[in-house]
Amino acid sequence: MVTAIVFVNAETDRIPEVAQEIASLDGVTEVYSVTGNIDLVAMVHVRELDDLAAVVSDRLNKVEGIIETETHIAFRAYSKHDLEAAFSLGS
């Protein structure tokens, strides 16, 4: 499983529409509107790197209103939720 965090800058007047369209893409699990130097953060979960290229390069980057994106691939996940699920196995 490959997890990527995609930072998105969008045209200001299209941020809600861009967020909705990104959220509808297969492989995108969440989209957050955020403060700071970027407008949106999209979480992408796919099986392989080739799938990531298909989601980000072939579909997400072509959403009308996107100015630029920056993609970060996660090496490991550290989550309290994941730890609680692991400890509850066999309970």
MARKOL-181964 format. One record per residue (C-alpha): x, y, z. Coordinates in pm, whole numbers, plus 50000, padded with zeros to 5 digits. Layout:
% residues N
<rec><c1>X</c1><c2>Y</c2><c3>Z</c3></rec>
...
This chain:
% residues 91
<rec><c1>50000</c1><c2>50000</c2><c3>50000</c3></rec>
<rec><c1>50131</c1><c2>50343</c2><c3>49903</c3></rec>
<rec><c1>50018</c1><c2>50653</c2><c3>50088</c3></rec>
<rec><c1>50078</c1><c2>50999</c2><c3>49947</c3></rec>
<rec><c1>50000</c1><c2>51345</c2><c3>50077</c3></rec>
<rec><c1>49931</c1><c2>51592</c2><c3>49797</c3></rec>
<rec><c1>49948</c1><c2>51967</c2><c3>49861</c3></rec>
<rec><c1>49726</c1><c2>52158</c2><c3>49621</c3></rec>
<rec><c1>49712</c1><c2>52527</c2><c3>49534</c3></rec>
<rec><c1>49395</c1><c2>52625</c2><c3>49351</c3></rec>
<rec><c1>49227</c1><c2>52929</c2><c3>49208</c3></rec>
<rec><c1>49073</c1><c2>53099</c2><c3>49512</c3></rec>
<rec><c1>48722</c1><c2>53119</c2><c3>49371</c3></rec>
<rec><c1>48726</c1><c2>52746</c2><c3>49281</c3></rec>
<rec><c1>48864</c1><c2>52590</c2><c3>49601</c3></rec>
<rec><c1>48536</c1><c2>52419</c2><c3>49706</c3></rec>
<rec><c1>48475</c1><c2>52280</c2><c3>49356</c3></rec>
<rec><c1>48835</c1><c2>52164</c2><c3>49322</c3></rec>
<rec><c1>48817</c1><c2>51993</c2><c3>49662</c3></rec>
<rec><c1>48495</c1><c2>51812</c2><c3>49568</c3></rec>
<rec><c1>48633</c1><c2>51696</c2><c3>49235</c3></rec>
<rec><c1>48957</c1><c2>51571</c2><c3>49393</c3></rec>
<rec><c1>48759</c1><c2>51390</c2><c3>49665</c3></rec>
<rec><c1>48561</c1><c2>51205</c2><c3>49398</c3></rec>
<rec><c1>48873</c1><c2>51051</c2><c3>49240</c3></rec>
<rec><c1>48941</c1><c2>50681</c2><c3>49299</c3></rec>
<rec><c1>49235</c1><c2>50649</c2><c3>49536</c3></rec>
<rec><c1>49171</c1><c2>50979</c2><c3>49713</c3></rec>
<rec><c1>49043</c1><c2>50908</c2><c3>50064</c3></rec>
<rec><c1>49025</c1><c2>51259</c2><c3>50209</c3></rec>
<rec><c1>49065</c1><c2>51622</c2><c3>50109</c3></rec>
<rec><c1>49119</c1><c2>51896</c2><c3>50365</c3></rec>
<rec><c1>49091</c1><c2>52271</c2><c3>50321</c3></rec>
<rec><c1>49379</c1><c2>52415</c2><c3>50523</c3></rec>
<rec><c1>49541</c1><c2>52741</c2><c3>50628</c3></rec>
<rec><c1>49893</c1><c2>52843</c2><c3>50531</c3></rec>
<rec><c1>50076</c1><c2>52844</c2><c3>50200</c3></rec>
<rec><c1>49858</c1><c2>52576</c2><c3>50041</c3></rec>
<rec><c1>49484</c1><c2>52554</c2><c3>49986</c3></rec>
<rec><c1>49408</c1><c2>52183</c2><c3>50005</c3></rec>
<rec><c1>49567</c1><c2>51861</c2><c3>50129</c3></rec>
<rec><c1>49461</c1><c2>51538</c2><c3>49960</c3></rec>
<rec><c1>49533</c1><c2>51194</c2><c3>50106</c3></rec>
<rec><c1>49587</c1><c2>50925</c2><c3>49845</c3></rec>
<rec><c1>49598</c1><c2>50552</c2><c3>49919</c3></rec>
<rec><c1>49680</c1><c2>50311</c2><c3>49634</c3></rec>
<rec><c1>49832</c1><c2>49966</c2><c3>49592</c3></rec>
<rec><c1>50139</c1><c2>50052</c2><c3>49382</c3></rec>
<rec><c1>50348</c1><c2>50348</c2><c3>49268</c3></rec>
<rec><c1>50211</c1><c2>50313</c2><c3>48915</c3></rec>
<rec><c1>49863</c1><c2>50360</c2><c3>49062</c3></rec>
<rec><c1>49983</c1><c2>50676</c2><c3>49236</c3></rec>
<rec><c1>50106</c1><c2>50814</c2><c3>48905</c3></rec>
<rec><c1>49766</c1><c2>50741</c2><c3>48752</c3></rec>
<rec><c1>49580</c1><c2>50921</c2><c3>49032</c3></rec>
<rec><c1>49807</c1><c2>51225</c2><c3>49069</c3></rec>
<rec><c1>49954</c1><c2>51280</c2><c3>48723</c3></rec>
<rec><c1>49674</c1><c2>51151</c2><c3>48504</c3></rec>
<rec><c1>49368</c1><c2>51268</c2><c3>48697</c3></rec>
<rec><c1>49426</c1><c2>51499</c2><c3>48996</c3></rec>
<rec><c1>49662</c1><c2>51736</c2><c3>48815</c3></rec>
<rec><c1>49405</c1><c2>51778</c2><c3>48538</c3></rec>
<rec><c1>49128</c1><c2>51909</c2><c3>48765</c3></rec>
<rec><c1>49022</c1><c2>52251</c2><c3>48641</c3></rec>
<rec><c1>49126</c1><c2>52525</c2><c3>48882</c3></rec>
<rec><c1>49444</c1><c2>52362</c2><c3>49015</c3></rec>
<rec><c1>49745</c1><c2>52592</c2><c3>48993</c3></rec>
<rec><c1>50010</c1><c2>52351</c2><c3>49126</c3></rec>
<rec><c1>50058</c1><c2>52038</c2><c3>49333</c3></rec>
<rec><c1>50334</c1><c2>51893</c2><c3>49547</c3></rec>
<rec><c1>50329</c1><c2>51521</c2><c3>49628</c3></rec>
<rec><c1>50490</c1><c2>51357</c2><c3>49931</c3></rec>
<rec><c1>50510</c1><c2>50977</c2><c3>49958</c3></rec>
<rec><c1>50485</c1><c2>50837</c2><c3>50311</c3></rec>
<rec><c1>50748</c1><c2>50585</c2><c3>50425</c3></rec>
<rec><c1>50574</c1><c2>50474</c2><c3>50746</c3></rec>
<rec><c1>50248</c1><c2>50546</c2><c3>50925</c3></rec>
<rec><c1>50246</c1><c2>50625</c2><c3>51295</c3></rec>
<rec><c1>49895</c1><c2>50638</c2><c3>51429</c3></rec>
<rec><c1>49734</c1><c2>50590</c2><c3>51766</c3></rec>
<rec><c1>49435</c1><c2>50444</c2><c3>51584</c3></rec>
<rec><c1>49654</c1><c2>50180</c2><c3>51414</c3></rec>
<rec><c1>49820</c1><c2>50088</c2><c3>51745</c3></rec>
<rec><c1>49486</c1><c2>50045</c2><c3>51919</c3></rec>
<rec><c1>49365</c1><c2>49819</c2><c3>51638</c3></rec>
<rec><c1>49681</c1><c2>49607</c2><c3>51663</c3></rec>
<rec><c1>49649</c1><c2>49565</c2><c3>52041</c3></rec>
<rec><c1>49285</c1><c2>49464</c2><c3>52013</c3></rec>
<rec><c1>49360</c1><c2>49167</c2><c3>51787</c3></rec>
<rec><c1>49248</c1><c2>48850</c2><c3>51953</c3></rec>
<rec><c1>49041</c1><c2>49029</c2><c3>52217</c3></rec>
